[in-house]
Amino acid sequence: MVVARVRPIYGGGGGPVCSVLELESSGGAVRILLDCGWNSTFDVERLKTLQEELPSISLVLLSSADLMHMGALPFCVANGLSPRAGIYATFPTVKLGQMALYDAFLTKADEGGVAGQFTLDDVDTAVERIKALKYDERLQVRFDRIHDTLISPRVGGRLLGGAIWHIRYGVEEIVYASAYGWNRSLMVAGASSSLGRIRRPALFITDAQPSQQFVDGASAPPPKKAEALEQETHRLVLETLRRSGNILVPCDAAGRALELLFSLNKLWASHRLHGNYKLVFLSHTSHSTVEFARCLMEWVSPKPEP
């Protein structure tokens, strides 16, 4: 008999998320860290409970390349996570997550406050430990005397490389889906393409935020499709430019930024705006992020037009 327990370490309200999944059987136990987010304040006090859990963690699964899901990874690796603990993510999450962590560190350094939290060397050390998996690739690991643990990242939508984790321990199947996107976006397929293939898991772990995608009826309008949102954004951009205005779009350094660049570049090309208006991607890691993105085109769905 397998006993599964989920214990949230912190999360909710759109902030960073982190939970521990405990799987126990007569053959032993497995403790899996489900994401380890942090926010841009890098408040170490917030991570005290997480730090106490780190020595007993066997496995770390990362969902997305943003601070909310992997911001505390350098801290974890430097402050108690066992060298034997495997860390897994998709290839885009590894590369873009590294850029997001670099940018967050350098931005905080500009503000004069990173001492004692983590260093760029900590980021490199943490990222080097991540093992990259492809979508639907199955990896079998054993942590007890009886049961194998099978993990597989499925398409999670929302961000390039975003993953829903399918976990099998013994005969029990568990799904971890944090901040996924149900419908297709401009660059990535939606989670509907992967969740629909998983039948009745014993445990489904998610957060409340994705549920807003399914709200309908009189209480709220249905969510707009990606194409409609893009058209509305393009209209607002063009109206502002033609009034001699400027547009500033705050966003993360390596996640949604790529989708925005992809969309705005289409707008600039279709309306021949390059000669009259500058399109600028400003971040500490903008050049490297774009170069990495060129190597990740096989993860884009649907494929962008040349």
C-alpha positions, 0 to 999 in steps of 0.5 A: 500500500502506498501513502501519499501526502502533500505538504505546502511549504509556501505559496498562494496568491500568485506568489512563489510556490513550493511543496513537498510530496511524501510517498511511503510504502513498506519498502521505504519513502520518497520525498519530492520537492515540487518547485522551489520558488522565491520572489524578487525581494530574496527574503531569506527568512521566508525560506527557513522552513524549506531549508529544514526540509532540504536534507531529506529531499530525494528529488526536485521537479521544476515546472517553469523558468521563472522566479515563482517556480525555481527562484530559490534553487541556488539557495537550496543547492548551497544550503542543505540539498543533498548532492545525491538529490536529482533535479529535473526540468525540461531543456528550455526551463534549464536554459531560460531559468538560468537567464531569469536567475542571472537577471534577478541577481544582477537587478538586485545587485543594482539595488544594492542588496544580494549579500548573503543570499546567493551568488552567480556561482551558486546559480551556475552550480545549481543549473549544472545539477539539473538534468534535462528531460524531453516532453513525455520522456520517462525516467525511472529512479529507485529510492526504496527496496520495492517500488520504482519512481517513474517521472515524466514531464508533460506539456504544461503550456503558459511558458516555453518548456513549462511542464506538468509532472506525471509521477508513478510510484508503484501502481499509484499515479500522481499529477503535479500541475502548477500555473499551467496554461490550458489553451494554446498560446502564441508559442506553446501548446496548451496543457489540454494536449497532455492532461487529456491523456492521463486517466484518473490519477490517484492524486492531482496537485494543483493551485487555484490560479489555473481554475480561472481559465474555466470560469464561465457563465454570468459571473465572468466572461470566458477567457480570450483566445491567444489570437484575440489577445494578440490582435488587441495588443497590436491595436493598442501598440499601433494607436500609441505609436501613431500618437507619438507615444512610447510603450513600456511592457514590464515582464520577466526576463526569459519567460513571457518576454519571448512570446512578447518579442515574437508577437511584436516582431511580427507586428513590426515586420507586417507594418514595416515599423523598423525604420520608424520605431525602435523595438528594444528588449532591455534586461541584463541577459537580453542578448543571451536569452535571445540566443538561447531562444534560437536553439529552442525552436523545436519546443515552439508549437505552433512553429513560427513563420519564417 
